[in-house]
Amino acid sequence: MNKNKFAPTPPMGWNSYDYYDTTVNEEQVKANADYMAAHLKEYGWEYVVVDIQWYAYDAGTQRDKFQYIPFGRVEIDEYSRLLPCPERFPSSVNGQGFKPLADYVHSLGLKFGIHIMRGIPRIAAHNHMKILGTDKTANQIANPSNICWWNPDMYGLDVKASGAQEYYNSIFKLYAEWGVDFIKCDDICRLDMPSAEKEIEMLHNAIMACGRPMVLSLSPGPAHINKAWIYEKYANMWRITDDFWDHWPLLLNMFERCEVWQRHVSEGCYPDCDMLPLGYIGKGFGHERYTRFTKDEQITMMTLWCIFRSPLMLGAELTKLDDWTLSLITNKKVLRLLSHSEGARQIMRSKNQAIWLSVDTEEEAYYLALFNLSDETRKISVTPQELDLDSFSGFAWEELWTGESRMGLSNAFECELPVHGARLYKMSRRQI
């Protein structure tokens, strides 16, 4: 298997975290999958991902004190492998795990994903539980000094210990039996612990050993640009930011991050700008709200994510999507950039504006993205020379969000952008 073929284009899907935090259940996952199949699948949206603590019985019940309850009750098998909590995922009873839910998602023509934490459950180490495929026990491969600072569920692995790779092999064997297509591994991307680099390689090895193609996504960021080769060799996606939420300063900061990573986008290798906080989010955190981004900021976010070719993961409760948000995420001409463009680069960026350019891979066309980063309406202009072109003559211009078209330009192009807004133009050679 070639891991780069698992995701020939940036993955598009839904993740439960932004709306449900740790609390999502089977009924809610199915409802969002049903919506995706009915309204989004034809536009390329296909992954349904269950995020963190699907194994925890009491997740979210002490939200005023803990996001992750220390040493809470978890569902686990005899081989130290976490299982779905049957109170939240009833179809998982009798050792079925996520297979019934994955089968349901697959029946809709979609793909199924789960979140995991780096390492091995602490409860397994404390109880000296067995590991499938080896005579070692969990305590013999765990490193008690290698602990995630924000989640208490796991110990990191002693990567030099006999049985460590076997443990990762065993959990991915289980995930393959369930029919998992996508793994988001947390507490690993930013390399907080010295073992993280080796554990990324071990995760990759486990996927290769299980025989089932699984997209490997690494979190949280920011990823280290000097370690780009590690992410590119072993993973399909890696977060270039910490958790991204609906605040303009965070979106503004993504322009610098995308600039740093722009040359590291290729087939099966995607720097990840994180989830899209659109629509209704935050219920599991105790404060359900509509996104704080303005409509213009949402267009800016979608434009940057698409021209950069970041994976697109929706964080909203899909069943509550409004018509405007639905139109934003089903614009086929914009989404085409994910599968039919390459070479995206930032042409310029200042305090007030940014300009990006990419090339269509099938048509004789360019994509030009203009961004107003300032707090007032602003005119942005660009010359052919700035884009390494002799002239704009012979190009037909189409703004992909509004459908506005222009013809007959030669020496310069100018448009007015709203506060924090963007325009995305397709420049196509006219047939003479």
Secondary structure as UniProt FT lines:
FT   HELIX           3..5
FT   STRAND          12..15
FT   HELIX           17..20
FT   TURN            21..22
FT   HELIX           26..39
FT   HELIX           41..43
FT   STRAND          47..50
FT   TURN            54..55
FT   TURN            59..65
FT   TURN            70..71
FT   TURN            78..79
FT   TURN            86..88
FT   HELIX           90..92
FT   TURN            93..98
FT   HELIX           99..107
FT   TURN            108..109
FT   STRAND          111..117
FT   STRAND          120..121
FT   HELIX           122..126
FT   TURN            127..128
FT   TURN            132..133
FT   HELIX           138..141
FT   STRAND          142..147
FT   STRAND          154..157
FT   TURN            159..160
FT   TURN            162..163
FT   HELIX           164..178
FT   STRAND          182..186
FT   TURN            189..190
FT   TURN            194..195
FT   HELIX           196..210
FT   STRAND          215..218
FT   HELIX           225..227
FT   HELIX           228..234
FT   STRAND          237..239
FT   HELIX           248..261
FT   HELIX           262..264
FT   TURN            267..268
FT   STRAND          269..272
FT   STRAND          280..281
FT   HELIX           283..285
FT   STRAND          289..290
FT   HELIX           295..308
FT   STRAND          312..314
FT   HELIX           318..320
FT   HELIX           323..329
FT   HELIX           332..340
FT   STRAND          341..349
FT   STRAND          353..360
FT   STRAND          365..372
FT   STRAND          378..382
FT   HELIX           385..387
FT   TURN            393..394
FT   STRAND          395..399
FT   TURN            400..402
FT   STRAND          405..406
FT   STRAND          413..417
FT   TURN            419..420
FT   STRAND          422..429
//
